[in-house]
Amino acid sequence: MSQPSPDNLEVAFEPSFEPPAELSLAPDLTANYALFERYNTADTELRWAVARQSGRVVAAAPVTRLRRRPATDMLRPEWRRRLGWLGPLARKTSLIVDTAFLAFDEHSPFQIAEGVDRHAAKQAIARFLCRQKKIDTVWIAEPPAEAAWAAGERFDQFQILPMTSIDLAGSASFDDFLASLSKKRRRNYRHESGVFAEAGATIATVEGPLAAQPQLLQQLVTLLQASEAHSDLIAPYNDVLIAPAAFAEQQQTALIATVDDRVVGFMSFLHVGDRWMQVHGGLDYDRSHDVLAYHNLIYAGVQAAIERGCREMTMGPLNNETKRRAATDLHPIAASVWNRWPADRWLARAWFFKNFGVYYGPIEAPEAEAAGD
């Protein structure tokens, strides 16, 4: 079969699509996406955009359609207030291609068969998305090295929050992991774990789905919602991503921190190959800070990952300082944004891009490095 060009690929939305083995997408991630797809809402709809050549699947991308959402929601809080006067003018329908529903994988959301021209496959899918009726914006997030193709496609580009991970490849035990830390971080660990233990706090492991434990499920949903309300960043697809019904059915492993029979925080993960991938987290902000629950949940996540033979623990976007200090690696992510209307593009360039809550720098900025000690 000849190499595809953007013009000889047939692209279509395919609901309930199951990526074939040629796309090398882990079955756990495929199942995770399919679960959330069943919980589409009127405002947030998940679909696969699938590229075929002579009937054969050569590429696919997970696409989230956001209907009539205020573009100002993505701005930093102070700019949300400043531009709130835009009102209905800011309501846009967007297509987003990213890995939020694939456990925040730090790799490109485009799934492309081996030997297929990646540039051509991405172009074909992107052009298909931009041709959709009633779409104002297309937003694609992937590593900068993977995003060069979009520069000639009338996309504006900039870096957004990097993905975070902890490299565990050299750690056969939790003690090995601690030994790999700097002296300052080992001292921090002793302090943080000591505060946690002194409070009588414990961490339990619960295997999902959580629907079988309705009382615990409700406690965790409350923490999810508390963390959403506490965050300065608005995740526009949270009506699906943290939908209680979907969360209840998710095949996840939850690490749950408890003090005096009160759940004060949790983190949940998918075990995908040799990666331990965080999919959710929530805190009780009245109590979790006192016992340093978040810090200790990260340590518990590392220990669980090592026990499962994982070489990496992922923690999603860099949205807080605790995560920055825990991470050994920050994986840069570039946003490529297309606006249908010239006025929208001008407004985005002038006011929006640099004031997005996820904005991290111009595309040509050097790759971010994990914070030092």
C-alpha positions as CSV (number, residue, x, y, z in Angstrom):
1,M,0.0,0.0,0.0
2,S,1.4,3.4,-1.0
3,Q,2.2,6.0,1.6
4,P,-0.9,8.2,2.3
5,S,-1.2,11.9,1.6
6,P,-3.7,14.1,3.4
7,D,-5.8,14.0,0.2
8,N,-6.1,10.3,-0.2
9,L,-7.2,9.4,3.3
10,E,-10.9,9.1,4.2
11,V,-11.6,10.6,7.7
12,A,-14.8,10.2,9.6
13,F,-16.1,10.3,13.2
14,E,-16.7,6.7,14.4
15,P,-18.5,6.3,17.7
16,S,-17.7,3.2,19.7
17,F,-14.6,2.8,17.7
18,E,-12.1,0.1,18.9
19,P,-8.6,1.0,17.8
20,P,-7.0,-2.1,16.1
21,A,-3.7,-3.5,17.2
22,E,-1.9,-1.7,14.4
23,L,-2.4,1.6,16.3
24,S,-0.6,0.2,19.4
25,L,-3.0,1.9,21.9
26,A,-3.0,0.0,25.2
27,P,-6.3,-1.9,25.8
28,D,-6.6,-0.3,29.2
29,L,-6.6,3.1,27.7
30,T,-9.0,2.1,24.9
31,A,-11.4,0.7,27.6
32,N,-11.0,3.9,29.7
33,Y,-11.9,6.1,26.7
34,A,-14.9,3.8,25.8
35,L,-16.2,4.1,29.3
36,F,-16.3,7.9,29.2
37,E,-17.7,7.9,25.7
38,R,-20.8,6.2,27.1
39,Y,-21.3,9.2,29.3
40,N,-21.4,11.9,26.6
41,T,-23.5,14.9,27.5
42,A,-25.3,17.6,25.5
43,D,-22.3,19.9,26.1
44,T,-19.4,17.4,25.9
45,E,-19.2,14.6,23.3
46,L,-16.3,12.2,22.8
47,R,-15.7,10.6,19.4
48,W,-12.8,9.0,17.5
49,A,-11.8,10.7,14.2
50,V,-10.6,7.8,12.1
51,A,-8.5,7.9,9.0
52,R,-8.7,5.1,6.5
53,Q,-6.8,4.3,3.3
54,S,-8.6,1.8,1.0
55,G,-10.7,0.8,4.0
56,R,-7.7,0.1,6.3
57,V,-7.4,2.1,9.5
58,V,-4.1,4.0,9.4
59,A,-4.7,6.6,12.1
60,A,-7.2,7.8,14.7
61,A,-7.5,10.7,17.2
62,P,-9.7,11.1,20.3
63,V,-11.8,14.2,19.8
64,T,-13.9,16.0,22.4
65,R,-16.6,18.4,21.1
66,L,-17.4,21.2,23.5
67,R,-20.7,23.0,22.5
68,R,-21.1,26.7,23.1
69,R,-18.7,27.0,26.0
70,P,-17.4,30.4,27.2
71,A,-13.9,30.8,25.9
72,T,-13.2,33.0,28.9
73,D,-13.4,29.9,31.2
74,M,-10.0,28.9,30.1
75,L,-8.4,32.2,31.2
76,R,-6.7,32.9,34.5
77,P,-9.2,34.0,37.1
78,E,-8.4,37.7,36.9
79,W,-8.8,37.7,33.1
80,R,-12.1,35.8,33.4
81,R,-13.4,38.7,35.4
82,R,-11.9,41.3,33.0
83,L,-13.4,39.8,29.9
84,G,-16.6,38.6,31.4
85,W,-18.4,41.4,29.6
86,L,-18.0,39.5,26.3
87,G,-20.9,37.2,27.5
88,P,-22.5,35.3,24.6
89,L,-19.8,36.5,22.1
90,A,-17.3,34.3,23.9
91,R,-19.4,31.1,23.6
92,K,-17.7,28.9,21.1
93,T,-18.0,25.3,19.9
94,S,-14.6,23.6,19.9
95,L,-13.0,20.3,19.0
96,I,-10.2,19.2,21.3
97,V,-7.7,16.5,20.5
98,D,-5.7,15.6,23.7
99,T,-5.2,12.7,26.1
100,A,-7.4,13.8,29.0
101,F,-9.6,10.6,28.6
102,L,-6.5,8.5,27.9
103,A,-5.1,8.9,31.4
104,F,-3.3,12.1,30.5
105,D,-0.7,10.2,28.5
106,E,2.3,12.5,27.9
107,H,2.6,11.2,24.3
108,S,0.7,12.5,21.2
109,P,-3.0,11.7,21.2
110,F,-2.7,10.8,17.5
111,Q,-2.6,7.0,17.1
112,I,-0.9,6.2,13.9
113,A,0.0,2.8,12.4
114,E,3.7,1.9,12.1
115,G,5.2,2.9,8.7
116,V,2.5,5.5,8.0
117,D,3.5,9.1,7.3
118,R,2.7,10.8,10.6
119,H,2.7,14.2,9.1
120,A,0.2,13.3,6.4
121,A,-2.1,11.4,8.8
122,K,-2.2,14.3,11.2
123,Q,-2.9,16.8,8.4
124,A,-5.7,14.7,7.1
125,I,-7.4,14.4,10.5
126,A,-6.9,18.1,11.3
127,R,-8.3,19.3,8.0
128,F,-11.3,17.1,8.5
129,L,-11.9,18.7,11.9
130,C,-11.5,22.2,10.6
131,R,-14.1,21.4,7.9
132,Q,-16.8,20.5,10.4
133,K,-19.9,22.8,10.3
134,K,-20.6,25.0,13.3
135,I,-17.0,24.6,14.7
136,D,-15.3,27.7,15.8
137,T,-12.0,26.4,17.2
138,V,-9.8,23.3,16.9
139,W,-7.3,22.7,19.8
140,I,-4.7,20.0,19.5
141,A,-2.3,19.2,22.4
142,E,0.9,17.1,21.8
143,P,4.6,17.2,22.5
144,P,6.4,20.0,20.7
145,A,8.5,17.6,18.6
146,E,5.2,16.1,17.3
147,A,3.5,19.4,16.6
148,A,5.8,20.8,13.8
149,W,3.3,19.6,11.2
150,A,0.7,22.2,12.3
151,A,2.9,25.3,11.7
152,G,1.9,25.3,8.0
153,E,-1.8,24.6,8.7
154,R,-2.9,28.1,10.0
155,F,-2.6,27.0,13.6
156,D,-1.3,29.2,16.3
157,Q,1.1,27.4,18.6
158,F,2.3,27.9,22.2
159,Q,3.4,25.7,25.1
160,I,0.8,24.7,27.8
161,L,1.3,23.0,31.1
162,P,3.7,20.1,30.8
163,M,2.8,16.6,31.9
164,T,4.5,15.3,35.0
165,S,6.0,11.9,35.8
166,I,8.3,10.1,38.2
167,D,11.0,7.9,36.7
168,L,11.1,4.6,38.6
169,A,13.3,2.6,36.2
170,G,16.2,2.3,38.6
171,S,14.2,1.5,41.7
172,A,13.6,-2.2,42.6
173,S,12.1,-1.1,46.0
174,F,10.7,1.9,47.7
175,D,14.0,2.1,49.7
176,D,15.8,2.3,46.3
177,F,13.6,5.2,45.3
178,L,14.3,7.1,48.5
179,A,18.0,6.5,48.1
180,S,17.8,8.1,44.6
181,L,16.4,11.3,46.1
182,S,18.6,14.3,47.1
183,K,19.4,14.7,50.7
184,K,16.9,17.6,51.0
185,R,14.1,15.5,49.5
186,R,14.8,12.6,51.8
187,R,14.6,15.0,54.7
188,N,11.3,16.3,53.3
189,Y,10.0,12.7,53.1
190,R,10.9,12.0,56.7
191,H,9.1,15.1,57.8
192,E,6.0,14.6,55.6
193,S,5.6,10.9,56.5
194,G,6.2,11.7,60.2
195,V,3.4,14.3,60.3
196,F,1.1,11.8,58.6
197,A,1.9,9.0,61.0
198,E,1.7,11.2,64.1
199,A,-1.8,12.2,63.1
200,G,-2.8,8.5,63.0
201,A,-3.5,8.7,59.2
202,T,-3.5,5.6,57.0
203,I,-3.7,4.8,53.3
204,A,-5.8,2.0,52.0
205,T,-5.8,0.5,48.5
206,V,-9.2,-0.2,47.0
207,E,-9.7,-1.8,43.6
208,G,-12.4,-0.4,41.3
209,P,-15.0,-0.3,40.1
210,L,-16.1,1.7,43.1
211,A,-19.9,1.3,42.4
212,A,-19.9,-1.8,44.8
213,Q,-19.0,0.5,47.7
214,P,-21.6,3.4,47.5
215,Q,-20.7,5.0,50.8
216,L,-17.0,5.2,49.9
217,L,-17.9,6.2,46.4
218,Q,-19.9,9.2,47.6
219,Q,-17.0,10.4,49.8
220,L,-14.6,10.2,46.9
221,V,-17.0,12.0,44.6
222,T,-17.3,14.8,47.2
223,L,-13.5,15.1,47.2
224,L,-13.3,15.2,43.4
225,Q,-15.9,18.0,43.4
226,A,-14.0,19.9,46.2
227,S,-10.8,19.8,44.2
228,E,-12.6,21.0,41.1
229,A,-14.0,23.9,43.0
230,H,-10.7,24.7,44.6
231,S,-8.7,24.8,41.4
232,D,-8.0,28.1,39.5
233,L,-8.1,26.1,36.3
234,I,-11.4,25.1,34.7
235,A,-11.3,21.8,32.9
236,P,-14.0,22.3,30.2
237,Y,-14.9,18.6,29.9
238,N,-15.2,17.8,33.7
239,D,-19.0,17.2,33.2
240,V,-17.8,13.9,31.7
241,L,-14.3,13.4,33.1
242,I,-15.5,13.4,36.8
243,A,-19.1,12.4,36.2
244,P,-20.1,10.4,39.3
245,A,-21.6,7.5,37.2
246,A,-18.5,7.2,35.0
247,F,-16.2,7.5,38.0
248,A,-18.1,4.7,39.7
249,E,-17.6,2.3,36.8
250,Q,-14.0,3.1,36.1
251,Q,-11.4,0.2,36.3
252,Q,-9.0,2.1,38.6
253,T,-7.0,1.5,41.8
254,A,-7.7,4.1,44.5
255,L,-5.3,5.0,47.2
256,I,-7.4,6.5,50.0
257,A,-6.0,8.5,52.9
258,T,-8.0,8.4,56.1
259,V,-7.8,10.2,59.5
260,D,-10.1,9.3,62.4
261,D,-12.3,7.3,60.0
262,R,-12.6,10.4,57.7
263,V,-11.4,10.3,54.1
264,V,-9.1,13.3,53.6
265,G,-7.7,12.5,50.2
266,F,-7.3,10.0,47.4
267,M,-5.4,9.3,44.2
268,S,-6.5,6.7,41.6
269,F,-4.5,5.0,38.9
270,L,-4.6,2.7,35.9
271,H,-1.9,0.1,35.5
272,V,-0.9,0.4,31.8
273,G,2.0,-1.8,30.7
274,D,5.0,-0.6,32.7
275,R,3.3,2.7,33.6
276,W,1.2,3.6,36.7
277,M,-1.0,6.4,35.4
278,Q,-2.9,8.8,37.7
279,V,-6.5,9.4,36.5
280,H,-8.1,11.1,39.4
281,G,-7.4,12.8,42.7
282,G,-9.2,14.8,45.4
283,L,-8.6,16.3,48.8
284,D,-10.6,17.4,51.8
285,Y,-9.2,21.0,52.1
286,D,-10.3,21.3,55.7
287,R,-8.1,18.5,56.9
288,S,-5.7,17.2,54.2
289,H,-3.2,20.0,54.5
290,D,-2.8,19.5,58.3
291,V,-1.7,15.9,57.8
292,L,0.1,16.4,54.4
293,A,-2.2,13.9,52.8
294,Y,-1.3,14.8,49.2
295,H,2.5,14.3,49.7
296,N,1.9,11.0,51.3
297,L,-0.5,9.8,48.6
298,I,2.2,10.5,46.1
299,Y,4.7,8.4,48.1
300,A,2.1,5.7,48.4
301,G,1.6,5.8,44.6
302,V,5.3,5.4,44.0
303,Q,5.4,2.4,46.4
304,A,2.4,0.8,44.7
305,A,4.0,1.4,41.2
306,I,7.2,-0.2,42.2
307,E,5.5,-3.2,43.7
308,R,3.6,-3.7,40.4
309,G,6.9,-3.5,38.4
310,C,6.2,-0.2,36.8
311,R,9.0,2.0,35.5
312,E,7.1,5.3,35.5
313,M,4.3,6.9,37.5
314,T,2.5,9.7,35.7
315,M,0.6,12.5,37.4
316,G,-1.0,14.5,34.6
317,P,-0.6,18.2,34.0
318,L,1.7,20.3,36.2
319,N,-1.1,22.2,38.1
320,N,0.4,22.6,41.5
321,E,3.8,23.0,43.3
322,T,3.6,19.7,45.2
323,K,3.4,17.8,42.0
324,R,6.3,19.8,40.6
325,R,8.5,18.9,43.6
326,A,7.6,15.2,43.3
327,A,8.2,14.9,39.6
328,T,11.5,13.8,38.1
329,D,10.4,14.7,34.6
330,L,8.3,17.4,33.0
331,H,7.1,16.5,29.5
332,P,6.5,19.7,27.4
333,I,3.2,20.0,25.6
334,A,2.3,22.3,22.7
335,A,-1.1,23.6,21.9
336,S,-1.9,24.1,18.2
337,V,-5.1,26.2,17.9
338,W,-7.1,27.0,14.8
339,N,-9.9,29.6,14.7
340,R,-12.4,29.7,11.9
341,W,-13.0,33.4,12.0
342,P,-10.3,36.1,11.5
343,A,-11.7,38.2,14.3
344,D,-11.6,35.3,16.8
345,R,-8.0,34.6,15.8
346,W,-7.0,38.3,16.3
347,L,-8.8,38.3,19.7
348,A,-7.1,35.1,20.8
349,R,-3.7,36.3,19.8
350,A,-4.1,39.7,21.4
351,W,-5.9,38.7,24.7
352,F,-6.5,35.0,25.2
353,F,-3.5,32.8,24.5
354,K,-1.0,34.3,27.0
355,N,-3.7,34.6,29.6
356,F,-4.9,31.0,29.5
357,G,-4.6,29.2,32.8
358,V,-2.6,26.5,31.1
359,Y,-0.3,28.8,29.1
360,Y,3.4,28.0,29.7
361,G,5.4,29.9,27.1
362,P,6.0,30.4,23.4
363,I,6.5,27.3,21.3
364,E,10.2,28.1,20.8
365,A,10.8,28.2,24.5
366,P,13.4,25.7,25.7
367,E,12.0,22.5,27.2
368,A,11.0,22.9,30.9
369,E,13.0,21.0,33.4
370,A,11.9,19.6,36.7
371,A,12.4,22.1,39.5
372,G,15.7,21.6,41.4
373,D,16.1,21.4,45.1
